Amino acid sequence: MPIIPKKNINILDKTKNTVSFNKELNSSKQVKLNSMTCDIDLINKFNELATKRKWNKTTLMNEILRDYFD
């Protein structure tokens, strides 16, 4: 099977400018984001919130990034 490179995920920031999320995060933010994805309770909390507010995955990621990195 051929190796498929990761695609950049475009996320809107507060000023509605598109920022590339894949490699532009500095290493401390990458470590923090990786640790967040390993926290099952935190993931469940955000999934419940997303279901309650009827967010799609993009909106959910925007909210997570806004809350934890601003």
VMD Tcl script that draws the C-alpha trace (Angstrom):
set ca {
  {0.00 0.00 0.00}
  {1.28 3.49 -0.77}
  {1.92 5.84 2.12}
  {-0.63 8.64 2.08}
  {0.68 11.89 3.56}
  {-1.37 13.63 6.22}
  {-3.56 16.39 4.92}
  {-3.50 19.78 6.55}
  {-6.59 20.46 8.61}
  {-7.75 24.02 8.14}
  {-9.24 25.61 11.22}
  {-10.70 29.10 11.48}
  {-9.22 31.27 14.15}
  {-11.01 34.10 15.98}
  {-10.45 36.58 13.15}
  {-11.90 34.10 10.64}
  {-8.53 33.68 8.92}
  {-7.67 30.16 7.92}
  {-4.65 28.77 9.69}
  {-2.90 25.52 8.94}
  {-3.09 23.21 11.91}
  {-0.85 20.33 10.85}
  {2.76 21.44 11.41}
  {2.50 25.08 12.43}
  {1.77 24.39 16.09}
  {4.88 24.78 18.16}
  {6.13 21.73 20.03}
  {4.65 22.68 23.42}
  {1.19 23.02 21.89}
  {1.62 19.70 20.07}
  {2.54 17.99 23.33}
  {-0.43 19.57 25.10}
  {-2.81 18.58 22.28}
  {-1.44 15.02 22.31}
  {-1.94 14.77 26.06}
  {-5.50 16.08 25.68}
  {-6.32 13.37 23.12}
  {-5.15 10.72 25.61}
  {-7.49 11.99 28.35}
  {-10.62 9.85 27.88}
  {-12.68 11.83 30.41}
  {-11.87 15.09 28.63}
  {-12.78 13.59 25.25}
  {-16.10 12.32 26.62}
  {-16.81 15.74 28.13}
  {-16.24 17.46 24.78}
  {-18.29 14.83 22.93}
  {-21.22 15.38 25.29}
  {-20.91 19.15 24.84}
  {-20.76 18.76 21.06}
  {-23.86 16.56 21.08}
  {-25.72 18.99 23.35}
  {-24.88 22.00 21.16}
  {-25.17 20.07 17.86}
  {-21.61 20.91 16.79}
  {-19.88 19.17 13.93}
  {-16.26 17.98 14.29}
  {-14.80 21.19 12.87}
  {-16.73 23.39 15.29}
  {-15.76 21.11 18.16}
  {-12.05 21.37 17.27}
  {-12.33 25.16 16.95}
  {-13.85 25.38 20.43}
  {-11.18 23.12 21.93}
  {-8.38 25.16 20.39}
  {-9.98 28.45 21.42}
  {-10.46 27.30 25.03}
  {-7.03 25.77 25.53}
  {-4.70 27.84 23.36}
  {-5.97 31.43 23.55}
}
mol new
graphics top color blue
foreach p $ca { graphics top sphere $p radius 0.5 }
foreach p [lrange $ca 0 end-1] q [lrange $ca 1 end] { graphics top cylinder $p $q radius 0.2 }
display resetview
